[in-house]
């Protein structure tokens, strides 16, 4: 129920933020490993 409430309030933004956050983390990891 809480998940549905949050998704209704924020819409689909939370998923977009998660996608960007994951991509950012992967980029940082790749840059660190390349060094």
Order of alpha helices (4+ residues) and beta strands (2+ residues): alpha-alpha
